[in-house]
Amino acid sequence: MAAVDAQNQPRRLGLAIALLAPITLVNLIVFIYPIINLLRISFNVALPGGGIGPEFTWENWVKLAEDSYYLEIVLRSVGVSLLITFLTLLCSYPIALFLHRYEGSWRTFFFVLVVSPLLTSAVVRTYGWVAVLADAGLINNVLSFFGAKSPTRLLYNATGIIIGLTEILMPYMILSLLAGFGRLDPRCEEAALTLGARPFQKFWRIVVPLTAPGIALGCLLCFVLALSSFITPRILGGGRVFLLATEIYDQAVVTLNWPAAGTLSILVLAIFGAALVVYTRALRSFD
């Protein structure tokens, strides 16, 4: 038996290489190579008119580390993304839990209703929020009906970005939560109630720990999407809220400073890597 396994091992290895070779080649061409190219550009000199000098320099990274403007953008981007992630989880968790437990004939309809926003472009949904959040929009009209004397500024500021991205990212969070609810065993909840636990205690000490992997996955996905989002912050922020994604666009397209844009892009990837490390450690702690 051992001799047969030893003979089949090279064949299995060759089959594995043949199966992995196409996707590995695609990733090298469309993902790894562009990242390496961005990293190389971040160490080049920016020339007038959008040119890139061949000289090696640390100037872009030193400026990023020393300039308080970039530090403020990084902190604002991470802070806004974390807040959006938290609000998305807060709004999505009850919906996901309801879909997981509901067994009626309307379950498929409710599920399609939840994921149907993904069938609409984020640009269209963002412009929909422009109409809702404007000074003469739906929310301010309702507030004025109840006696508000002046419109509340919900558009072209961080508030509008947070509201818009929270709604846009909710389907991703709900799907991630549903994927992680497989460990939720109703018998554990019944046992907790039998032992005298109150509903809140059952939820906090049984339901939340069992669904923690889904929470971690949804938070990782929504944080990455919020941090890298460009269209929604650009439209709802009105060019007045500076985030990493909008700053990369301005550096690359407006000022034509490709080395600075490459430096900020690598920084965003580094933040993604840090988030992935936190996610991996969180999963290990759950196990």
HELIX and SHEET records of a PDB file:
HELIX    1   1 ALA A    2  ASN A   27  1                                  26    
HELIX    2   2 LEU A   28  ILE A   32  3                                   5    
HELIX    3   3 TYR A   33  ILE A   41  1                                   9    
HELIX    4   4 PRO A   48  GLY A   50  5                                   3    
HELIX    5   5 GLU A   59  GLU A   66  1                                   8    
HELIX    6   6 SER A   68  ARG A  101  1                                  34    
HELIX    7   7 ARG A  107  VAL A  115  1                                   9    
HELIX    8   8 SER A  116  LEU A  119  5                                   4    
HELIX    9   9 ALA A  122  LEU A  133  1                                  12    
HELIX   10  10 LEU A  138  PHE A  145  1                                   8    
HELIX   11  11 ALA A  158  GLY A  180  1                                  23    
HELIX   12  12 PHE A  181  ARG A  183  5                                   3    
HELIX   13  13 PRO A  186  THR A  194  1                                   9    
HELIX   14  14 PRO A  199  LYS A  202  1                                   4    
HELIX   15  15 PHE A  203  VAL A  207  3                                   5    
HELIX   16  16 VAL A  208  LEU A  210  1                                   3    
HELIX   17  17 ALA A  212  SER A  228  1                                  17    
HELIX   18  18 ILE A  231  GLY A  237  1                                   7    
HELIX   19  19 LEU A  244  TYR A  249  1                                   6    
HELIX   20  20 ASP A  250  VAL A  254  3                                   5    
HELIX   21  21 TRP A  258  PHE A  286  1                                  29    
SHEET    1   A 2 ASN A  44  LEU A  47  0                                        
SHEET    2   A 2 GLY A  51  PHE A  56 -1                                        
END                                                                             
